[in-house]
Amino acid sequence: MRIWTRSRVLVALFAVTALVIAACGTRVDHDSIVRAADTGAGPAASDVAPGEPGSVADAPGATADPDSDPTTGEAADSGRGDGPAGERGGSSGDAGGAKGDSGGDQGGATNGEPIVIGTVGAYSGPGGAALAQGARGLQAWGAHVNANGGINGRPVKVIVMDDGGDAAKARSLMKELVEEHNAVAAVAAMTVVETLNSWKGYVHEKKFPVVGGTCGPEWVKAPMLFRQCPSSANQIYGTALVGAKHGDGTKFGGLFCSETQSCTYVEEQLFDKGGAKRAGLDPVYRARISVFQADFTAECIQARNAGVELFMVIADPNTVERVTSSCRRQNFTPQYLQMSSTMRPQFASNPSFENGLVSMSVFPFAGLSTPAFKEFAAAWERFGDGNAPGPAAAQAWASAKLFEKAASSAGSEISRSSIVTQLRKLRDERLGGLTVPLNYDSSGVSDVPCTYYMRIAGGKWTAPEGDDLTCW
């Protein structure tokens, strides 16, 4: 049992660190993501004619009104009509294989053949704690699009495929998405490193575009992977720059998990390669920790004695919370400087994080008033999971809006090749302030050195600079 527990925690950590060097939603287990994807008793999306009523998703906290226009579109797996509703690759306790779709042809103002897209990601099990809101964010976008006439009048069908963090299953599901469902693209690929590497070569071979996702270092020089984020190195440096520009002090310290290379990568970028110092911080302390530690008293005392004012913890959110609790018991209350994936939305109410600074690789998930953000907030309010959105939801929404931009520009000829063509035409595209400026060429995305930032103030998430970017 102890070995099983360690493996579960490590899978969760791999999921989080994929986002740490890329972009934590609420914890959603396998059954919850299935419920979020299934319509329950309603017909499959492919069985519902335009304008006919479907059923509202049986998801925790779903806010869609079943008496209104039923545009949640979250029917069971049907692809282009093949496969029974509710088909799953495993039992409800299995880590992967669950599939669901969102959109279908339920939007009253849509007509024609659905535009089929999908996502393959670690949406259940331990990894689901960090990534599940990504699946929900993509479904919310699909439902919102269909409620507003679709794309060029055509409905969108979103197929959610849960690999549970299993690399072999991830490759199998990606092949199914491409070859059986004939999707035009994968969107918001919320993956861990190991699962993405299992199908990365396959999508290049098939010239199958993957639009947005966790944006880890494996997205570099990948012509079919269109990330919506800066590179991992720039995301890490941007976090240090946020601390130097907005922090209450410059003496910087960090704790880095010892279980994955991803944590080590962040440490190396900030300390060994001088990122923190270049940004204007004074690195005075660092240490390796384990996510299996129950207490971090020694590390907190050492950091306090070193004079740390800005403190970073690179680990899963549970470990981050244990660190802050240990430090508070030692009357050590530094200002925390974090990458978004190490934080849960609920952390805003934790006194330890008051005045905390957080970098974001896409738009802040709270505190904005721009039209692009209001669209996201309205869609999440109606079609989200009933909880406050977090970084993974923002990552997925930005990915979906990027796909929407390309598909809308493609006109009536929406295909894999036309999506790629339209994406490569984009120049300094920010999607209304949802992303850093995006430019794509035949080798992938250019790397724009910019970041967003958020601050916890008064127990709430804020975006003091709105959707303005910190660039260098």
Solvent accessible surface area in square Angstrom, and as a share of the most:
residue,aa,sasa,rsa
1,M,178,0.80
2,R,182,0.66
3,I,143,0.73
4,W,138,0.48
5,T,62,0.36
6,R,93,0.34
7,S,51,0.33
8,R,92,0.34
9,V,45,0.26
10,L,46,0.23
11,V,58,0.33
12,A,16,0.12
13,L,0,0.00
14,F,70,0.29
15,A,0,0.00
16,V,4,0.02
17,T,0,0.00
18,A,3,0.02
19,L,0,0.00
20,V,0,0.00
21,I,4,0.02
22,A,1,0.01
23,A,6,0.04
24,C,1,0.01
25,G,0,0.00
26,T,10,0.06
27,R,131,0.48
28,V,22,0.13
29,D,78,0.40
30,H,12,0.06
31,D,55,0.28
32,S,15,0.10
33,I,5,0.02
34,V,8,0.05
35,R,96,0.35
36,A,7,0.05
37,A,3,0.02
38,D,17,0.09
39,T,8,0.05
40,G,57,0.55
41,A,113,0.88
42,G,14,0.13
43,P,62,0.39
44,A,7,0.05
45,A,0,0.00
46,S,38,0.25
47,D,101,0.52
48,V,2,0.01
49,A,44,0.34
50,P,64,0.40
51,G,50,0.49
52,E,83,0.37
53,P,105,0.66
54,G,17,0.16
55,S,29,0.19
56,V,31,0.18
57,A,5,0.04
58,D,90,0.47
59,A,11,0.09
60,P,68,0.43
61,G,44,0.42
62,A,33,0.26
63,T,68,0.40
64,A,12,0.09
65,D,72,0.37
66,P,98,0.62
67,D,134,0.69
68,S,44,0.29
69,D,64,0.33
70,P,20,0.12
71,T,1,0.01
72,T,4,0.02
73,G,1,0.01
74,E,0,0.00
75,A,0,0.00
76,A,4,0.03
77,D,1,0.01
78,S,1,0.00
79,G,0,0.00
80,R,85,0.31
81,G,43,0.41
82,D,64,0.33
83,G,38,0.37
84,P,89,0.56
85,A,55,0.42
86,G,29,0.28
87,E,67,0.30
88,R,100,0.37
89,G,50,0.48
90,G,23,0.22
91,S,80,0.52
92,S,51,0.33
93,G,71,0.69
94,D,49,0.25
95,A,49,0.38
96,G,0,0.00
97,G,2,0.02
98,A,4,0.03
99,K,13,0.05
100,G,0,0.00
101,D,0,0.00
102,S,0,0.00
103,G,0,0.00
104,G,0,0.00
105,D,19,0.10
106,Q,1,0.01
107,G,0,0.00
108,G,45,0.43
109,A,74,0.58
110,T,3,0.02
111,N,93,0.48
112,G,49,0.48
113,E,101,0.45
114,P,22,0.14
115,I,1,0.01
116,V,0,0.00
117,I,0,0.00
118,G,0,0.00
119,T,0,0.00
120,V,0,0.00
121,G,0,0.00
122,A,1,0.01
123,Y,0,0.00
124,S,1,0.01
125,G,19,0.18
126,P,18,0.11
127,G,1,0.01
128,G,0,0.00
129,A,13,0.10
130,A,1,0.01
131,L,0,0.00
132,A,2,0.01
133,Q,1,0.00
134,G,0,0.00
135,A,0,0.00
136,R,8,0.03
137,G,1,0.01
138,L,0,0.00
139,Q,0,0.00
140,A,1,0.01
141,W,0,0.00
142,G,0,0.00
143,A,0,0.00
144,H,33,0.15
145,V,9,0.05
146,N,1,0.01
147,A,33,0.26
148,N,102,0.52
149,G,15,0.15
150,G,18,0.17
151,I,4,0.02
152,N,78,0.40
153,G,27,0.26
154,R,48,0.18
155,P,0,0.00
156,V,0,0.00
157,K,1,0.00
158,V,0,0.00
159,I,0,0.00
160,V,3,0.02
161,M,0,0.00
162,D,1,0.00
163,D,0,0.00
164,G,12,0.11
165,G,22,0.21
166,D,66,0.34
167,A,38,0.30
168,A,81,0.63
169,K,55,0.23
170,A,0,0.00
171,R,95,0.35
172,S,66,0.42
173,L,10,0.05
174,M,0,0.00
175,K,77,0.32
176,E,33,0.15
177,L,0,0.00
178,V,4,0.02
179,E,89,0.40
180,E,103,0.46
181,H,4,0.02
182,N,76,0.39
183,A,0,0.00
184,V,12,0.07
185,A,0,0.00
186,A,0,0.00
187,V,0,0.00
188,A,0,0.00
189,A,0,0.00
190,M,0,0.00
191,T,0,0.00
192,V,5,0.03
193,V,40,0.23
194,E,81,0.36
195,T,0,0.00
196,L,0,0.00
197,N,81,0.42
198,S,28,0.18
199,W,0,0.00
200,K,46,0.20
201,G,49,0.47
202,Y,9,0.03
203,V,0,0.00
204,H,50,0.23
205,E,126,0.56
206,K,81,0.34
207,K,140,0.60
208,F,0,0.00
209,P,0,0.00
210,V,0,0.00
211,V,0,0.00
212,G,0,0.00
213,G,0,0.00
214,T,1,0.00
215,C,0,0.00
216,G,3,0.03
217,P,50,0.31
218,E,20,0.09
219,W,3,0.01
220,V,71,0.41
221,K,170,0.72
222,A,0,0.00
223,P,48,0.30
224,M,15,0.07
225,L,1,0.00
226,F,0,0.00
227,R,7,0.03
228,Q,0,0.00
229,C,2,0.01
230,P,1,0.01
231,S,15,0.10
232,S,3,0.02
233,A,40,0.31
234,N,27,0.14
235,Q,8,0.03
236,I,1,0.00
237,Y,33,0.12
238,G,0,0.00
239,T,0,0.00
240,A,0,0.00
241,L,28,0.14
242,V,0,0.00
243,G,0,0.00
244,A,31,0.24
245,K,118,0.50
246,H,27,0.12
247,G,23,0.22
248,D,106,0.55
249,G,15,0.14
250,T,63,0.37
251,K,82,0.35
252,F,0,0.00
253,G,0,0.00
254,G,0,0.00
255,L,0,0.00
256,F,0,0.00
257,C,0,0.00
258,S,60,0.39
259,E,45,0.20
260,T,8,0.05
261,Q,124,0.55
262,S,15,0.10
263,C,0,0.00
264,T,19,0.11
265,Y,54,0.20
266,V,0,0.00
267,E,10,0.05
268,E,56,0.25
269,Q,29,0.13
270,L,1,0.00
271,F,32,0.13
272,D,89,0.46
273,K,129,0.55
274,G,23,0.22
275,G,2,0.02
276,A,0,0.00
277,K,149,0.63
278,R,157,0.57
279,A,11,0.08
280,G,46,0.44
281,L,6,0.03
282,D,59,0.31
283,P,41,0.26
284,V,51,0.29
285,Y,29,0.11
286,R,99,0.36
287,A,21,0.16
288,R,123,0.45
289,I,4,0.02
290,S,29,0.19
291,V,7,0.04
292,F,64,0.26
293,Q,47,0.21
294,A,88,0.68
295,D,65,0.34
296,F,1,0.00
297,T,37,0.22
298,A,58,0.45
299,E,25,0.11
300,C,0,0.00
301,I,55,0.28
302,Q,92,0.41
303,A,0,0.00
304,R,98,0.36
305,N,112,0.57
306,A,36,0.28
307,G,33,0.32
308,V,9,0.05
309,E,74,0.33
310,L,0,0.00
311,F,0,0.00
312,M,0,0.00
313,V,0,0.00
314,I,0,0.00
315,A,0,0.00
316,D,12,0.06
317,P,9,0.05
318,N,60,0.31
319,T,1,0.00
320,V,0,0.00
321,E,55,0.25
322,R,71,0.26
323,V,0,0.00
324,T,1,0.00
325,S,51,0.33
326,S,1,0.00
327,C,0,0.00
328,R,109,0.40
329,R,147,0.54
330,Q,46,0.20
331,N,133,0.68
332,F,13,0.05
333,T,91,0.53
334,P,15,0.10
335,Q,16,0.07
336,Y,5,0.02
337,L,0,0.00
338,Q,1,0.00
339,M,7,0.03
340,S,3,0.02
341,S,0,0.00
342,T,0,0.00
343,M,2,0.01
344,R,37,0.14
345,P,8,0.05
346,Q,96,0.43
347,F,4,0.02
348,A,8,0.06
349,S,89,0.57
350,N,38,0.19
351,P,93,0.58
352,S,12,0.08
353,F,1,0.00
354,E,80,0.36
355,N,46,0.24
356,G,1,0.01
357,L,0,0.00
358,V,1,0.01
359,S,8,0.05
360,M,3,0.01
361,S,6,0.04
362,V,0,0.00
363,F,0,0.00
364,P,0,0.00
365,F,6,0.02
366,A,27,0.21
367,G,50,0.48
368,L,18,0.09
369,S,86,0.55
370,T,33,0.19
371,P,113,0.71
372,A,16,0.12
373,F,21,0.09
374,K,121,0.51
375,E,54,0.24
376,F,1,0.00
377,A,40,0.31
378,A,61,0.48
379,A,1,0.01
380,W,17,0.06
381,E,121,0.54
382,R,69,0.25
383,F,3,0.01
384,G,1,0.01
385,D,15,0.08
386,G,50,0.48
387,N,68,0.35
388,A,64,0.49
389,P,27,0.17
390,G,0,0.00
391,P,3,0.02
392,A,0,0.00
393,A,0,0.00
394,A,0,0.00
395,Q,0,0.00
396,A,0,0.00
397,W,2,0.01
398,A,0,0.00
399,S,0,0.00
400,A,0,0.00
401,K,30,0.13
402,L,0,0.00
403,F,0,0.00
404,E,38,0.17
405,K,80,0.34
406,A,1,0.00
407,A,0,0.00
408,S,51,0.33
409,S,62,0.40
410,A,17,0.13
411,G,29,0.28
412,S,94,0.61
413,E,128,0.57
414,I,17,0.08
415,S,45,0.29
416,R,64,0.23
417,S,79,0.51
418,S,19,0.12
419,I,0,0.00
420,V,15,0.09
421,T,66,0.38
422,Q,30,0.13
423,L,0,0.00
424,R,65,0.24
425,K,123,0.52
426,L,18,0.09
427,R,156,0.57
428,D,95,0.49
429,E,34,0.15
430,R,67,0.24
431,L,20,0.10
432,G,59,0.56
433,G,7,0.06
434,L,3,0.02
435,T,0,0.00
436,V,2,0.01
437,P,26,0.16
438,L,1,0.01
439,N,28,0.14
440,Y,4,0.02
441,D,76,0.39
442,S,80,0.52
443,S,59,0.38
444,G,4,0.04
445,V,22,0.12
446,S,50,0.32
447,D,60,0.31
448,V,26,0.15
449,P,43,0.27
450,C,6,0.04
451,T,3,0.02
452,Y,1,0.00
453,Y,12,0.04
454,M,0,0.00
455,R,44,0.16
456,I,0,0.00
457,A,41,0.32
458,G,69,0.67
459,G,31,0.30
460,K,143,0.61
461,W,28,0.10
462,T,40,0.23
463,A,11,0.09
464,P,71,0.45
465,E,55,0.25
466,G,24,0.23
467,D,29,0.15
468,D,91,0.47
469,L,36,0.18
470,T,7,0.04
471,C,68,0.40
472,W,97,0.34
